[in-house]
Amino acid sequence: MHQALGAPSARPATSKLQFVRRPCVVLLAGLLTFALAAYGSALSLPFMGDDYVFLDKTRNATFAQLWSLKNTNFGWYRPWSREFHFWVLERVAGLHEAVYRSASLVLWLAVLSLYAAIVRRLTSTRVAMLATAGVAGLALWGTPLLWISGSQDLWMLCFALSSLLLFMRGQVNWALLVFGLALLSKETSAVLPGILFSYATLIERRAVSLALKRTAGSWILLLVWFLIHPTLHARLLSPGARIGELATRPPLHVMLLKIVLSAVNLDLVPHPRDIGPGDVVRFVVSGVALVSIAVFAFHSPKLSGEQSSSSRQSVVRLALAWMACGWFPLVLPSIGWHAYYGCFGALGAWLLLAVWLERTPRLALVVVAALAILRSAHASTLSWDWGNEWYQRRAGSILGAIRTSLQQRHPTLPHYSRVFFGHIPNNIGLVAGNSPAIRVWYSDSTLQANFYSAYRPRSVFEPHGEDLFFHFDSLAGIIEVRAGPENVSLDMASDPDWEGNHEALAMLFMQSGDVPRAAVEFEKLAVLPRRPDAAVYAGVCREAMGDSAGAESLFRAAQGRLGLTPLQMDVWVGQLRATFPGR
């Protein structure tokens, strides 16, 4: 690494000052300081969204099962960066989220170190440090570093850049092997042969035929991978394929503009909100760390006389080719738009920017400082794009509160329990279909979690278990809505909206065909002085159950409380019978 970044070679350091002035040490220290300041406070955020899918899958998986072509969650095949990554960390760290994010941070540092080595080999140490500081300050890293499933992008970049560096050093066979691992990490690494070909023609100045021969292995491997990939054909070659992500994809011209602007943190208009003193400290420290890298690059005497390894014109052309290849997948009809999808292309963009800024040191420092400020503003700007740092922090904070509240109320759950949630905030990655989060939290594969709307009575063929219902309140957090008999006055004291929550639960039971449970909930509501109408609903439920005596008793009680005549009562009951589900 020292040699790759142009550090002094064999002569021992005579003082600590000389040691810390070595470019690679300064770069790594600056990057680590930046990362800890910018993202360190979020290392212990809970798992989110897809994380639970992979944790649930790999918990009891064998090593061989990790590589099955059936592992196509969300329409992608990425066994190394998903199944293998989670499988290893789950056995090493259990469910300690900080370890998973620390692993992502290490991968990120490896990515930027490899990038610096590549740019150094193409240009100079100064350009390498400037380009790496710029790339590190991109807001798009918020998702790969805070969302643990972002390991997919980090592994892809780590392997793709390793392959590129090996290719540049003439180790073509090793580069091919590492490229295979990149393909098993994320499909967007498929653009690497195009970058290798560009390097061979633009930097090595090989003829097209010789460049094709030199990169033939990577093209063949790419073809084989495409042929065996279990989902890519349908995504790319089926014109009628419907992919949910595309529903929110912006028009092509807007997306192209956002792609370019994401390389300078301007893909959204910053409107920072809810910034406290701690946030200001984090922003300042992270910004100073990035600017310090750039200052060292321009003011270190060791770097002042260093010459570029390749012609400026050739590097600019390679950077343009790198950008085009890296951003090409974003315009394909198989994915939507999120800024971090363009991370590979952004590396090429900052190679171009660093070459341009090298000749204007003051402007370069201003650009890096502005980038750091924009990153901080970007991170604090409200966005419902799950590729945004604000989104990730919000989702993690709410999920943490839900998990803590749930486990305080129920440290354990009986096997085959079902948990249903109502009014859960949108876009927090807890429930999407049959959520695996509950199974992960309680280490029990028999548990199920879903929205209220998915509730159905258990069939006679299903195992018996407990059903739990929870309502989310923005002030009180998770509130349990207890089904079945309870002390109404006592529970009302702990739930400010007890009446509304139980009415919603009663209607849910009635509409889903669980009439006995609906009857109990309506009878509980009927205890309230202002709810004699609930007794009528309870009576109709009892009648549907075949309990005529119980229904008649409830009708008489409701008639007296409401002051209705027998005829008026019969009309109302008849109307309810006519609208009763299943009639």
C-alpha positions as CSV (number, residue, x, y, z in Angstrom):
1,M,0.0,0.0,0.0
2,H,2.9,2.4,0.8
3,Q,4.4,1.9,-2.6
4,A,1.0,2.1,-4.3
5,L,0.5,5.5,-2.8
6,G,3.9,6.7,-3.5
7,A,5.3,6.7,0.0
8,P,9.0,6.6,0.8
9,S,10.3,3.1,0.5
10,A,13.2,1.6,2.5
11,R,14.5,4.4,4.6
12,P,13.3,4.1,8.3
13,A,11.5,7.0,9.8
14,T,13.5,9.1,12.2
15,S,10.5,10.5,14.1
16,K,6.8,10.0,14.6
17,L,6.2,13.1,12.7
18,Q,7.8,11.7,9.6
19,F,5.7,8.5,10.0
20,V,2.3,10.2,10.1
21,R,3.3,12.3,7.1
22,R,3.4,9.3,4.9
23,P,0.6,9.6,2.4
24,C,-1.0,6.2,3.0
25,V,-1.2,6.7,6.7
26,V,-2.6,10.2,6.4
27,L,-5.2,9.0,3.9
28,L,-6.3,6.0,6.0
29,A,-6.3,8.1,9.2
30,G,-8.4,10.8,7.5
31,L,-10.8,8.3,6.0
32,L,-11.3,6.5,9.3
33,T,-11.8,9.8,11.2
34,F,-14.3,10.9,8.6
35,A,-16.2,7.6,8.7
36,L,-16.4,7.4,12.5
37,A,-17.6,11.0,12.8
38,A,-20.1,10.8,9.9
39,Y,-21.5,7.3,10.6
40,G,-20.2,6.1,14.0
41,S,-23.3,7.2,15.9
42,A,-25.4,4.8,13.7
43,L,-23.3,1.7,14.1
44,S,-25.8,0.1,16.6
45,L,-29.0,0.9,14.6
46,P,-31.2,-2.2,14.3
47,F,-31.3,-4.4,11.2
48,M,-33.7,-3.1,8.6
49,G,-35.8,-4.5,5.7
50,D,-33.9,-7.0,3.6
51,D,-31.4,-7.6,6.5
52,Y,-34.0,-9.8,8.2
53,V,-34.7,-11.8,5.0
54,F,-31.1,-12.8,4.8
55,L,-30.6,-13.4,8.6
56,D,-33.7,-15.6,8.6
57,K,-32.5,-17.5,5.6
58,T,-28.9,-18.1,6.7
59,R,-29.7,-18.9,10.3
60,N,-30.1,-22.6,9.7
61,A,-28.6,-22.9,6.2
62,T,-25.7,-25.2,5.4
63,F,-22.6,-23.9,3.5
64,A,-23.7,-25.7,0.3
65,Q,-27.2,-24.1,0.4
66,L,-25.6,-20.6,0.3
67,W,-24.7,-21.0,-3.4
68,S,-28.0,-22.5,-4.6
69,L,-29.3,-20.9,-7.8
70,K,-32.7,-20.7,-6.0
71,N,-31.3,-17.9,-3.8
72,T,-33.0,-15.2,-5.9
73,N,-34.5,-12.9,-3.3
74,F,-35.8,-9.7,-4.9
75,G,-34.9,-11.0,-8.3
76,W,-31.1,-11.1,-7.9
77,Y,-28.5,-13.8,-7.4
78,R,-25.7,-12.6,-5.1
79,P,-24.5,-15.5,-3.0
80,W,-21.2,-14.0,-1.8
81,S,-22.3,-10.6,-0.7
82,R,-25.7,-11.7,0.8
83,E,-26.0,-15.3,1.8
84,F,-22.3,-16.0,2.5
85,H,-21.7,-12.6,4.1
86,F,-24.6,-12.9,6.5
87,W,-23.9,-16.6,7.2
88,V,-20.4,-15.9,8.4
89,L,-21.2,-12.8,10.5
90,E,-24.2,-14.5,12.0
91,R,-22.0,-17.2,13.3
92,V,-19.3,-14.8,14.5
93,A,-21.3,-12.0,16.0
94,G,-24.9,-13.3,16.4
95,L,-27.2,-10.3,16.1
96,H,-24.9,-7.6,17.2
97,E,-25.5,-4.9,14.6
98,A,-22.4,-2.9,15.4
99,V,-20.2,-5.8,14.2
100,Y,-22.0,-6.0,10.9
101,R,-21.7,-2.3,10.3
102,S,-18.1,-2.4,11.4
103,A,-17.5,-5.0,8.7
104,S,-19.1,-2.7,6.2
105,L,-16.8,0.1,7.3
106,V,-13.8,-2.1,6.8
107,L,-15.0,-3.0,3.3
108,W,-15.5,0.7,2.6
109,L,-12.0,1.5,3.7
110,A,-10.7,-1.3,1.5
111,V,-12.7,0.0,-1.5
112,L,-11.2,3.5,-1.1
113,S,-7.7,2.2,-0.5
114,L,-7.9,0.1,-3.7
115,Y,-9.3,3.1,-5.5
116,A,-6.4,5.3,-4.3
117,A,-3.9,2.7,-5.4
118,I,-5.5,2.6,-8.9
119,V,-5.6,6.4,-9.3
120,R,-2.0,6.6,-8.0
121,R,-0.9,4.1,-10.6
122,L,-2.7,6.1,-13.3
123,T,-1.6,9.6,-12.2
124,S,0.1,10.7,-9.0
125,T,-0.2,10.5,-5.2
126,R,-1.7,14.0,-5.1
127,V,-4.5,13.2,-7.5
128,A,-5.1,9.9,-5.7
129,M,-5.5,11.5,-2.4
130,L,-7.7,14.3,-3.8
131,A,-9.9,11.8,-5.7
132,T,-10.3,9.6,-2.7
133,A,-11.2,12.4,-0.4
134,G,-13.9,13.5,-2.9
135,V,-15.3,10.0,-3.3
136,A,-15.4,9.5,0.5
137,G,-17.5,12.6,0.9
138,L,-20.3,11.4,-1.4
139,A,-23.7,11.2,0.3
140,L,-24.5,8.0,-1.6
141,W,-22.4,6.0,0.9
142,G,-25.0,6.5,3.6
143,T,-27.0,3.5,2.4
144,P,-24.2,0.9,2.0
145,L,-22.7,1.9,5.4
146,L,-25.9,2.2,7.4
147,W,-28.0,-0.5,5.7
148,I,-26.3,-3.8,6.5
149,S,-27.5,-5.3,3.2
150,G,-25.4,-2.6,1.5
151,S,-22.6,-5.2,1.8
152,Q,-23.7,-6.2,-1.7
153,D,-22.3,-2.9,-3.2
154,L,-19.2,-2.8,-1.0
155,W,-18.2,-6.4,-1.8
156,M,-18.8,-5.7,-5.5
157,L,-16.6,-2.7,-5.5
158,C,-14.0,-4.3,-3.4
159,F,-13.7,-7.2,-5.9
160,A,-14.1,-5.1,-9.0
161,L,-11.4,-2.7,-8.0
162,S,-9.1,-5.5,-6.9
163,S,-9.6,-7.1,-10.3
164,L,-8.8,-3.8,-12.1
165,L,-5.7,-3.3,-10.0
166,L,-4.5,-6.8,-10.7
167,F,-5.1,-6.3,-14.4
168,M,-3.1,-3.1,-14.4
169,R,-0.2,-5.0,-12.8
170,G,-0.3,-7.6,-15.5
171,Q,-1.8,-10.4,-13.2
172,V,-4.6,-11.2,-15.7
173,N,-5.5,-14.7,-14.4
174,W,-5.8,-13.5,-10.8
175,A,-7.9,-10.5,-12.0
176,L,-10.2,-13.0,-13.7
177,L,-10.7,-15.0,-10.5
178,V,-11.5,-11.9,-8.5
179,F,-13.9,-10.7,-11.2
180,G,-15.9,-13.9,-10.7
181,L,-16.3,-13.0,-7.1
182,A,-17.5,-9.5,-8.1
183,L,-20.2,-11.1,-10.3
184,L,-21.3,-13.2,-7.3
185,S,-21.6,-10.0,-5.3
186,K,-23.7,-7.8,-7.5
187,E,-24.7,-7.8,-11.1
188,T,-23.5,-4.2,-11.8
189,S,-19.9,-5.5,-11.8
190,A,-20.6,-6.8,-15.3
191,V,-19.4,-3.5,-16.6
192,L,-15.8,-4.2,-15.5
193,P,-14.7,-5.8,-18.8
194,G,-15.6,-2.6,-20.5
195,I,-13.3,-0.6,-18.1
196,L,-10.5,-3.2,-18.6
197,F,-10.8,-2.8,-22.4
198,S,-10.7,0.9,-22.1
199,Y,-7.6,0.7,-19.9
200,A,-5.9,-1.6,-22.4
201,T,-6.6,0.7,-25.3
202,L,-6.3,4.2,-23.7
203,I,-3.5,3.7,-21.2
204,E,-1.6,0.7,-22.5
205,R,-2.2,2.0,-26.0
206,R,-2.9,-1.5,-27.4
207,A,-4.7,-2.0,-30.7
208,V,-8.3,-3.0,-30.4
209,S,-7.6,-6.6,-31.4
210,L,-4.8,-7.0,-28.9
211,A,-7.0,-5.3,-26.2
212,L,-9.8,-7.8,-26.9
213,K,-7.3,-10.6,-26.7
214,R,-6.0,-9.4,-23.4
215,T,-9.5,-9.0,-21.9
216,A,-11.0,-12.1,-23.6
217,G,-11.1,-14.1,-20.3
218,S,-13.3,-11.5,-18.6
219,W,-15.7,-11.3,-21.6
220,I,-16.0,-15.1,-21.7
221,L,-16.6,-15.3,-17.9
222,L,-19.2,-12.6,-18.3
223,L,-21.0,-14.6,-21.0
224,V,-21.0,-17.8,-18.9
225,W,-22.3,-15.9,-15.9
226,F,-25.1,-14.4,-17.9
227,L,-26.1,-17.8,-19.3
228,I,-26.3,-19.4,-15.8
229,H,-27.8,-16.5,-13.9
230,P,-31.2,-17.5,-12.8
231,T,-33.1,-14.2,-13.2
232,L,-31.2,-11.8,-15.4
233,H,-32.7,-13.1,-18.7
234,A,-36.2,-12.2,-17.5
235,R,-35.2,-8.8,-16.3
236,L,-33.3,-7.8,-19.4
237,L,-34.9,-9.7,-22.2
238,S,-38.6,-9.9,-21.3
239,P,-40.3,-6.7,-22.4
240,G,-43.4,-7.5,-20.4
241,A,-41.6,-8.1,-17.1
242,R,-43.0,-6.1,-14.3
243,I,-40.5,-4.9,-11.6
244,G,-41.9,-3.1,-8.6
245,E,-38.8,-0.8,-8.4
246,L,-39.6,0.8,-11.7
247,A,-42.8,2.3,-10.4
248,T,-40.9,5.1,-8.8
249,R,-38.2,5.5,-11.5
250,P,-37.9,9.1,-12.8
251,P,-38.0,9.9,-16.5
252,L,-34.7,9.1,-18.3
253,H,-33.6,12.7,-18.7
254,V,-34.2,13.4,-15.0
255,M,-32.4,10.2,-14.0
256,L,-29.4,11.0,-16.1
257,L,-29.2,14.5,-14.5
258,K,-29.5,12.9,-11.0
259,I,-26.8,10.4,-11.8
260,V,-24.4,13.2,-12.7
261,L,-25.4,15.4,-9.8
262,S,-25.0,12.6,-7.3
263,A,-21.3,12.7,-7.9
264,V,-21.3,16.1,-6.2
265,N,-24.1,15.5,-3.6
266,L,-26.6,17.6,-5.5
267,D,-29.1,14.9,-6.6
268,L,-31.6,16.3,-4.1
269,V,-32.1,19.9,-2.9
270,P,-30.8,20.0,0.7
271,H,-33.2,21.0,3.4
272,P,-31.5,19.9,6.7
273,R,-33.8,19.5,9.6
274,D,-33.7,18.6,13.3
275,I,-30.0,19.2,13.7
276,G,-28.7,19.2,17.2
277,P,-25.3,20.2,18.8
278,G,-24.1,16.6,18.4
279,D,-24.9,16.6,14.7
280,V,-23.0,19.9,14.3
281,V,-19.9,18.4,15.9
282,R,-20.1,15.3,13.7
283,F,-20.4,17.4,10.6
284,V,-17.5,19.6,11.5
285,V,-15.2,16.7,12.4
286,S,-16.0,14.8,9.3
287,G,-15.6,17.8,7.1
288,V,-12.2,18.7,8.6
289,A,-11.0,15.1,8.1
290,L,-11.8,15.3,4.4
291,V,-10.3,18.7,3.9
292,S,-7.2,17.6,5.8
293,I,-6.5,14.9,3.3
294,A,-6.7,17.4,0.4
295,V,-4.5,19.9,2.3
296,F,-1.8,17.3,2.9
297,A,-2.0,16.3,-0.8
298,F,-1.2,19.9,-1.9
299,H,1.2,21.0,0.8
300,S,3.4,17.9,1.4
301,P,6.9,18.6,0.1
302,K,7.2,14.8,-0.6
303,L,4.5,15.1,-3.3
304,S,5.4,18.4,-4.9
305,G,7.8,17.0,-7.6
306,E,5.9,13.8,-8.4
307,Q,5.0,13.4,-12.1
308,S,1.9,11.7,-13.5
309,S,2.3,8.1,-14.6
310,S,0.2,8.5,-17.7
311,S,-0.6,11.4,-20.0
312,R,-3.4,13.7,-18.8
313,Q,-5.4,13.2,-22.0
314,S,-5.3,9.4,-21.7
315,V,-6.5,9.5,-18.1
316,V,-9.3,11.9,-18.9
317,R,-10.5,9.6,-21.7
318,L,-10.3,6.6,-19.3
319,A,-12.2,8.5,-16.7
320,L,-15.0,9.2,-19.2
321,A,-15.1,5.6,-20.3
322,W,-15.2,4.5,-16.6
323,M,-18.1,6.9,-15.9
324,A,-20.0,5.6,-18.9
325,C,-19.5,2.0,-18.0
326,G,-20.2,2.4,-14.3
327,W,-23.4,4.3,-14.9
328,F,-24.7,2.3,-17.8
329,P,-26.7,-0.2,-15.7
330,L,-28.8,2.6,-14.3
331,V,-30.4,3.2,-17.6
332,L,-31.3,-0.4,-18.2
333,P,-35.0,-1.3,-17.9
334,S,-34.5,-3.6,-14.9
335,I,-33.8,-1.4,-11.9
336,G,-35.1,1.8,-10.4
337,W,-33.1,4.8,-9.2
338,H,-31.1,5.3,-6.0
339,A,-28.0,7.3,-5.8
340,Y,-25.8,4.5,-4.4
341,Y,-26.6,2.4,-7.5
342,G,-24.2,4.7,-9.3
343,C,-21.2,4.3,-6.9
344,F,-19.1,2.5,-9.5
345,G,-19.5,5.3,-12.1
346,A,-18.9,8.0,-9.4
347,L,-15.4,6.6,-9.0
348,G,-14.7,7.4,-12.6
349,A,-16.3,10.8,-12.2
350,W,-13.9,11.7,-9.3
351,L,-10.9,10.5,-11.3
352,L,-11.9,13.1,-13.9
353,L,-12.6,15.8,-11.3
354,A,-9.3,15.2,-9.4
355,V,-7.3,15.4,-12.6
356,W,-9.0,18.7,-13.4
357,L,-8.7,20.2,-9.9
358,E,-5.0,19.2,-9.4
359,R,-3.9,22.4,-11.2
360,T,-6.0,24.7,-9.0
361,P,-5.2,23.8,-5.3
362,R,-7.4,26.5,-3.8
363,L,-10.4,25.6,-5.9
364,A,-9.8,21.9,-5.0
365,L,-9.9,22.6,-1.3
366,V,-13.1,24.7,-1.7
367,V,-14.7,21.8,-3.7
368,V,-13.8,19.2,-1.1
369,A,-15.1,21.5,1.7
370,A,-18.3,22.2,-0.2
371,L,-18.8,18.5,-0.8
372,A,-18.4,17.8,2.9
373,I,-21.0,20.5,3.8
374,L,-23.4,19.2,1.1
375,R,-23.0,15.6,2.4
376,S,-24.0,16.7,5.9
377,A,-27.0,18.7,4.6
378,H,-27.9,15.7,2.4
379,A,-27.8,13.3,5.4
380,S,-30.2,15.5,7.3
381,T,-32.7,16.1,4.5
382,L,-36.1,14.4,4.7
383,S,-36.5,11.8,1.9
384,W,-38.7,8.8,1.4
385,D,-36.0,7.2,-0.9
386,W,-34.6,4.2,1.0
387,G,-31.2,5.0,-0.6
388,N,-31.0,8.1,1.6
389,E,-29.2,8.4,4.9
390,W,-32.0,10.3,6.6
391,Y,-34.4,7.5,5.6
392,Q,-32.0,4.8,7.1
393,R,-31.6,6.7,10.3
394,R,-35.3,7.3,10.8
395,A,-36.2,3.7,10.0
396,G,-33.5,2.3,12.3
397,S,-34.6,4.6,15.2
398,I,-38.3,3.6,14.9
399,L,-37.5,-0.1,14.5
400,G,-35.3,0.0,17.6
401,A,-38.1,1.5,19.6
402,I,-40.6,-1.1,18.3
403,R,-38.3,-4.0,19.0
404,T,-37.4,-2.8,22.5
405,S,-41.1,-2.2,23.4
406,L,-42.2,-5.6,22.0
407,Q,-39.5,-7.5,23.9
408,Q,-40.2,-5.7,27.1
409,R,-43.8,-6.8,26.9
410,H,-43.0,-10.2,25.6
411,P,-39.5,-11.4,26.4
412,T,-40.5,-14.7,24.8
413,L,-43.3,-15.8,22.5
414,P,-44.9,-19.2,22.3
415,H,-44.1,-21.3,19.2
416,Y,-46.4,-20.6,16.2
417,S,-47.4,-17.2,17.5
418,R,-48.7,-14.7,15.0
419,V,-48.0,-10.9,15.5
420,F,-50.1,-8.4,13.6
421,F,-49.3,-4.6,13.4
422,G,-51.6,-1.7,12.7
423,H,-50.7,1.9,11.7
424,I,-47.0,1.1,11.4
425,P,-45.1,4.1,9.9
426,N,-44.4,3.7,6.2
427,N,-41.0,2.8,4.9
428,I,-39.3,1.4,8.0
429,G,-38.6,-2.1,6.7
430,L,-40.4,-4.0,9.4
431,V,-43.3,-5.7,7.7
432,A,-43.3,-6.5,4.0
433,G,-45.5,-9.6,3.5
434,N,-44.8,-12.2,6.1
435,S,-42.0,-10.3,7.9
436,P,-39.0,-12.3,9.1
437,A,-38.1,-9.7,11.7
438,I,-40.0,-11.4,14.5
439,R,-38.3,-14.7,13.7
440,V,-34.9,-13.0,13.9
441,W,-35.6,-11.1,17.1
442,Y,-36.9,-14.2,18.9
443,S,-34.7,-16.8,17.1
444,D,-37.8,-18.9,16.3
445,S,-38.6,-20.0,12.8
446,T,-42.3,-20.8,13.7
447,L,-43.3,-17.1,14.3
448,Q,-45.1,-14.9,11.8
449,A,-45.6,-11.2,11.6
450,N,-47.8,-9.2,9.2
451,F,-50.2,-6.2,8.9
452,Y,-53.7,-6.3,10.4
453,S,-55.1,-6.6,6.9
454,A,-53.4,-10.0,6.5
455,Y,-55.2,-11.5,9.5
456,R,-57.2,-14.7,8.9
457,P,-58.6,-17.2,11.4
458,R,-56.3,-20.3,11.8
459,S,-57.5,-23.3,9.8
460,V,-57.9,-26.6,11.5
461,F,-54.7,-27.8,9.7
462,E,-52.5,-25.0,11.2
463,P,-50.7,-25.4,14.5
464,H,-52.3,-23.7,17.5
465,G,-50.6,-20.6,18.8
466,E,-51.1,-17.2,20.2
467,D,-52.2,-14.2,18.1
468,L,-50.9,-10.8,19.3
469,F,-52.0,-7.4,18.0
470,F,-50.1,-4.1,18.2
471,H,-51.0,-0.6,17.2
472,F,-48.3,2.1,16.7
473,D,-48.8,5.5,18.2
474,S,-46.5,8.3,17.3
475,L,-46.3,9.5,20.9
476,A,-46.7,6.3,23.0
477,G,-45.0,3.9,20.6
478,I,-46.2,0.3,20.4
479,I,-49.5,-0.4,22.2
480,E,-50.7,-3.9,22.6
481,V,-54.4,-4.4,21.7
482,R,-55.4,-7.4,23.7
483,A,-57.9,-9.7,22.1
484,G,-60.3,-11.7,24.3
485,P,-61.5,-11.1,27.8
486,E,-59.7,-8.3,29.8
487,N,-60.2,-5.8,32.5
488,V,-61.6,-2.9,30.4
489,S,-61.1,-0.1,33.0
490,L,-57.5,-1.2,33.8
491,D,-56.5,-1.5,30.1
492,M,-58.1,1.8,29.2
493,A,-55.8,3.5,31.6
494,S,-52.7,2.3,29.7
495,D,-54.1,2.9,26.2
496,P,-55.4,6.5,25.5
497,D,-57.2,5.2,22.4
498,W,-58.5,1.9,23.8
499,E,-61.9,2.4,22.3
500,G,-60.7,3.1,18.8
501,N,-58.1,0.4,18.8
502,H,-60.6,-2.3,20.0
503,E,-63.3,-1.1,17.6
504,A,-60.7,-1.5,14.7
505,L,-59.9,-5.0,16.0
506,A,-63.5,-6.0,16.3
507,M,-64.2,-4.9,12.7
508,L,-61.1,-6.8,11.6
509,F,-62.3,-10.0,13.2
510,M,-65.8,-9.6,11.7
511,Q,-64.6,-8.8,8.2
512,S,-62.1,-11.7,8.2
513,G,-64.8,-14.2,9.3
514,D,-63.6,-14.7,12.8
515,V,-67.1,-14.1,14.3
516,P,-66.5,-15.4,17.8
517,R,-63.6,-13.1,18.4
518,A,-65.5,-10.2,16.9
519,A,-68.4,-10.9,19.3
520,V,-66.0,-10.7,22.3
521,E,-64.5,-7.4,21.2
522,F,-68.0,-5.8,20.6
523,E,-69.1,-7.0,24.0
524,K,-66.1,-5.3,25.6
525,L,-67.0,-2.1,23.8
526,A,-70.6,-2.4,24.9
527,V,-69.4,-2.0,28.5
528,L,-68.7,1.6,27.8
529,P,-71.6,3.9,28.7
530,R,-71.5,5.7,25.4
531,R,-71.4,2.5,23.3
532,P,-74.8,0.7,23.5
533,D,-74.5,0.3,19.7
534,A,-71.7,-2.2,20.2
535,A,-74.1,-4.5,21.9
536,V,-76.2,-4.7,18.7
537,Y,-73.1,-5.7,16.7
538,A,-72.2,-8.2,19.3
539,G,-75.8,-9.6,19.1
540,V,-75.6,-10.1,15.3
541,C,-72.2,-11.9,15.8
542,R,-73.8,-14.2,18.5
543,E,-76.7,-14.8,16.2
544,A,-74.3,-15.8,13.3
545,M,-72.7,-18.2,15.7
546,G,-76.0,-19.9,16.5
547,D,-76.3,-18.5,20.0
548,S,-79.9,-17.1,19.7
549,A,-80.4,-16.7,23.4
550,G,-77.2,-14.7,23.8
551,A,-78.1,-12.5,20.8
552,E,-81.6,-11.8,22.1
553,S,-80.2,-10.8,25.4
554,L,-77.8,-8.3,23.8
555,F,-80.6,-6.9,21.6
556,R,-82.9,-6.3,24.5
557,A,-80.1,-4.6,26.5
558,A,-79.2,-2.3,23.6
559,Q,-82.9,-1.4,22.9
560,G,-83.3,-0.3,26.5
561,R,-80.1,1.8,26.5
562,L,-80.9,3.4,23.2
563,G,-84.5,4.0,23.9
564,L,-85.7,2.4,20.7
565,T,-89.1,0.8,20.0
566,P,-89.2,-3.0,19.2
567,L,-89.9,-2.1,15.5
568,Q,-87.0,0.3,15.3
569,M,-84.7,-2.3,16.8
570,D,-85.8,-5.0,14.4
571,V,-85.2,-2.7,11.4
572,W,-81.7,-1.9,12.6
573,V,-80.8,-5.5,13.4
574,G,-82.2,-6.5,9.9
575,Q,-79.9,-3.9,8.3
576,L,-76.9,-5.3,10.1
577,R,-77.8,-8.9,9.2
578,A,-78.0,-7.9,5.5
579,T,-74.5,-6.3,5.6
580,F,-72.9,-9.0,7.7
581,P,-69.8,-10.5,5.9
582,G,-70.7,-13.8,4.3
583,R,-74.4,-13.0,3.9
